[in-house]
Each structure stands twice: as C-alpha cells, then as structure tokens.
Amino acid sequence: MTTELNKTAEVFKDGKIETDVWRYITDDEELPANGKLIFSLERFLQKEQELKKTNTVLGVVLRAGEKAEALKDHLDTLELVAVDFPSFADGRSFSAARILRDTLGYAGEIRAVGPFILDQIGFMARCGINSYALDNPRLKADLVAGNLNEVTAYTQPVFARKEAPAGTRPWARRPV
C-alpha cells in the first residue's frame, strides 16, 4: 500500500471535518493487536479470520480496478471501505461505491481517498460515498467555507438516495 494514504490526518464526514482515527496498514507491516485499521483487499481477504480474533475494527481499501464484489461475503466484518481515486480523471471507484451501496447493500462508511477534486464530491455522494480523506489543502478550505458541490439534476437513477422524476421526461431525476 502506498504511503500517501497514511498522510491523511483529517476527513470530511457528516458535514464536518474530523480527525482521522483510522490507520492504513501496509502489506508487509506486522498486524497490530488493536485500533481502527485499513488493509489492502488482498491482505484483508488472506488474514480476515486472524484479524477477527484481535481487538481491531476493520476497514479495507479498494484500489481502482479491484472488484467490490470480492467483499460480498465479508461486508458484515467491515466498518469502512475506502475507494481509491488514483487521479481525478479515473472514475472506476464511482462504480465500486455504487456496487457496494446499491448491489451489495453495504451500510457502513465508504471513504474516498486519493487526489479527487471538489467538483467530484456531489457525484461521489450520489454513489454512496459518505466520507472524504482531506489531503488536499484547497479542498479542505472549500469544504470549511461550505462550498460543497451538490448535484441537483441528473439522468441516472441511484438507489442509495431518494429521487423522483423531474418534469415530463422519465430519465430526468431530482433529489427528494
């Protein structure tokens, strides 16, 4: 796992900035006995039974391109799933978040990590992402100022949020 995930000290969650209480564990790092820990998908799947025997709260990071469906039988074990946006132009983690919420019914925290931008947060929220790692000082300043980019008109329905048709065109949607 890359070290840039470990540099995040704050997250935006529930409309406010909080200290990040989660710790990212690299694949070669020794397993801690306690804490809120985030593992790579591969390591989590390999060590899940061993991790369940510790005093840890478990999270996993899905890298862009990794299949959310791999967590299907493990979601009851996880309090957090981080979805990685390796660049603002890579949208594969939007799909992972939608699969987690709409297809797999995951109700826990889904956190966006990586160099995403403010303009993406409204779309992330529509996909079920509900927390955002703040390692970009400009993004943090925008969120503190209340500049949350909310999407209010769209053409694709999602099931993680309540929506209704907008106007006479059945494909046009709006939030309820």
N, C-alpha and C positions, 0 to 999 in steps of 0.2 A: 504494500500500500504506500502511496506517495506521502511525503512529509507535508505537502501543502494542506492536507486535511487536518493535520494537527495544529496548524497555526490559528485556526478559528477560536476566538475567545468569547464570542457573543453570537446569539441567534435572534432572529425576529420571529416571535411566536405569539399568537393570540393578541395581535395588535400592539405588542410592546417588545422592547429589546431586553433580553435576559442574558445572564452569564451562561455559557455553555457548560453543562455539567457532564457531558459525555466525553469519553476518551477513545480515540482511534487506536487500535492495536494492530501493529504490522504483522505480517505473516510469520516472520521469524522471531517475534518478541515472545517472551515467556508468558504463559497465561496467568493473569492476576487472580487473586482469590476473591476480590470484591470490586465493586464500583459499577458504573454505567459504562459499558464497553461496546464499541462498534468494531466488527470484524469484516474482513472481505467475505464475499459469498462462499468462496471455496473453503476457507478456513472454518467458517461457521458450520457449513454442512459436514465437514470432516470431524469437528470437535463438539458438535451440539450436545451429545449425551454427557460428555465430560463437563461442559460448561453448565449444564443444568444442575450439576451437583455442587456448584460453588455459590457464593453469595453475590452473584453478579446479576445485573439487569442487562439484557442482551439487545444489541442492535446489529444491523448488517448494512453494508454499503453495496448498492448495485451499480457497477460501472456501466457506462453506455455500451449497449450491445448485449449485456447479460440479461437473461430471461427472468422476468419477475415470476413466471410460473414455477421456477425452481424452488420458490418459497411456499408453494401451495400447501404443503403438509406441515409447515413449520411456523406459520404466522402466529399461532397461539403462544409461541415461545418468545416472540419479538415485541419489544415495546417501541422500537424505532426502526424505520427503514430509510436510509439516506440514498437518494438518487443523484448520481453524479452527472453534471453538465460540464464536459471537458472543454467546451467552448460555447459561446453564446449562439453559434450557428448550428450546434448539434442538438437536435430535438428528440433523440431516442428516449431520453429519460421522461419526457412528457408521456410517451406511450407506456413506459413501465409504471408510472404513477397511476394512470387510468386503469391499467390491468389490476394493480393492487387494490384500488378502491372499487371499481365497477365490476370486475370479473371475479376477483378473489374475496371481495368483501372485507378487506383489511380496514380496521377501525383505529389503529394506532397512529403514531406520529410518522408522517412522511416528510423528510427534510431534503431540501435542495442544497447541494454543495457544488462548488466549482465557480468559474468566472461568469456567472449569469449576470444579466443587467436588469435594471428597474422595469423596463418595458415588458419583460417576460413574467413578472410576478403575477399579474392578473390572469394570465393563461395558466400559470402553474397552479394557482388557487382553483381554477375551474377543473383541473385534472386531479385534485385531491391533495395537493401538497399544502401542508399547513405550518411548516417552519422553514426558515431560510438561514443558512450559515452566512455570517457577515464578515467576510474577509476583504471586502471592497469598501474603503472609507467613504467614497462618494455615495454608494448605495446606502450605507448607514445614515449619512447626513440627509438623504432624500426621505428615508423612512421616518427619521426623527421629525422632519418637517411636515410629515403627513402626506407626502407625495406618493401615495400608493396608487399604482396604475391599475384601476379596476376596469374590467371589460363588461360592458352593459348590453352589447348587441353582438350576436354570433349566429352561426349557421349550423353548428354541430351540437346535438344534444349530449349532455353528460348525465350520469345517474347519481353522482356524488353530491349534486346540488339540485335544489328545486328550481325548475324553469317552466316556462309556458310559451306557447306560440306568440309571436309578436306580429300583429296585423293579420292580413289575409293570406300571407304566404306561409305554408306549413313548415318550411325549412328555416324561417326566421325565428329566432329564440330570444327570450329576455329572462332575467332573473325574477323570481317571485319574492 
